[in-house]
């Protein structure tokens, strides 16, 4: 325990040191929120994927796969949906968003872009999008703090609440200090840590059990049924669960903490290289996470909480030094996502709400300090939400992911690719998508068993098209749209 604790302390110290390094280089809000649009291809790719996957990749997804048959098939199809969503997001959205946000008033946040894109001089769309951002990111960030609590409880026997608070304070420190650059550079280090750990654990477990045949025999002994690819109910394919699992891919188009990386890359021409790096990383890590759940079921079949399987396997298989390094991957996953979410929330509150409502200047250090204070407040609220030790990391992430995908996904796609879209359509689509997702999430049974992101995404798209066709598009918006499209083509 002492060895693992020392490794944790050194790792956490490195993250805070990076925060201090970038503290003196953060002079204005653009530096704090978007890093001055200076990210290289590697940092963009690794930080995007590390902030994307979160503690869910090492806790939630293996925990779902650990539940044999229905859980495993759900995990597999969720991974497939995420792979497709990741690829399409990099291929379709990344370059257009990078060029359009620069053309449209050099927007540094998504609400900022929406306001500039639709010439919303009344700040309605910016305010609504900022409110949805705060609501869903509070849930999302709390899921990461819950993962941290489980980590410290499982490894050190520490009280769940104490572990939750320790992890939250470390994340708070380097996010508030260094802003976007600190978050992206720490995310890149964490992405590498997660990659190595996810590959190592299932390989060593299979070797310890005597090979894949031995794993298959152990799984077969747990139940007479064979491990199926498709989720089934009473012998027939569970189409609701299958569609819900694939529906996770829709969420990518609306995740602010991922999209902001596209906005921050130094040049649109660098996105192709970033896409290749990102896809290699995500293909390997997703399948490794599913493998940990399935192989872990054979290795340790009697765990009470399947979401602790990755940690339990490491404690059992490795010496303290290696275990400490591999367990840092969970810290990395938790911290990379939570810090990104805190930063985006801070930008929405400080720039899109505080500066708008109180008519404050967005230049200089005052607004940066408003963002730092917001990070502290959001952290405290997220800790409160995560205080329940039985909180499901998978469930919390699912709720927030669906909310962003439904509220912002169609809005982003139509804003980037449909010149006929209007501000009224944007407002209607965002409200319909967000409200549908929340309403659907609170129901259960029948048609409500399908993942809420799917009806939210569909109804939002319908609202955008229907309302936009009933309103007029100003000529200046059309001209700017055409300019952004031209620049995106030239960047190929």
HELIX and SHEET records of a PDB file:
HELIX    1   1 UNK A    2  UNK A   23  1                                  22    
HELIX    2   2 UNK A   29  UNK A   34  1                                   6    
HELIX    3   3 UNK A   41  UNK A   53  1                                  13    
HELIX    4   4 UNK A   56  UNK A   60  3                                   5    
HELIX    5   5 UNK A   61  UNK A   66  1                                   6    
HELIX    6   6 UNK A   70  UNK A   88  1                                  19    
HELIX    7   7 UNK A   89  UNK A   93  3                                   5    
HELIX    8   8 UNK A   94  UNK A  103  1                                  10    
HELIX    9   9 UNK A  110  UNK A  118  1                                   9    
HELIX   10  10 UNK A  124  UNK A  156  1                                  33    
HELIX   11  11 UNK A  160  UNK A  209  1                                  50    
HELIX   12  12 UNK A  212  UNK A  222  1                                  11    
HELIX   13  13 UNK A  239  UNK A  246  1                                   8    
HELIX   14  14 UNK A  247  UNK A  254  5                                   8    
HELIX   15  15 UNK A  256  UNK A  264  1                                   9    
HELIX   16  16 UNK A  268  UNK A  270  5                                   3    
HELIX   17  17 UNK A  271  UNK A  299  1                                  29    
HELIX   18  18 UNK A  306  UNK A  308  5                                   3    
HELIX   19  19 UNK A  309  UNK A  317  1                                   9    
HELIX   20  20 UNK A  320  UNK A  347  1                                  28    
HELIX   21  21 UNK A  348  UNK A  354  3                                   7    
HELIX   22  22 UNK A  355  UNK A  357  1                                   3    
HELIX   23  23 UNK A  365  UNK A  385  1                                  21    
HELIX   24  24 UNK A  393  UNK A  404  1                                  12    
HELIX   25  25 UNK A  405  UNK A  409  3                                   5    
HELIX   26  26 UNK A  410  UNK A  417  1                                   8    
HELIX   27  27 UNK A  423  UNK A  442  1                                  20    
HELIX   28  28 UNK A  446  UNK A  449  5                                   4    
HELIX   29  29 UNK A  452  UNK A  469  1                                  18    
HELIX   30  30 UNK A  475  UNK A  490  1                                  16    
SHEET    1   A 2 UNK A 232  UNK A 233  0                                        
SHEET    2   A 2 UNK A 236  UNK A 237 -1                                        
END                                                                             
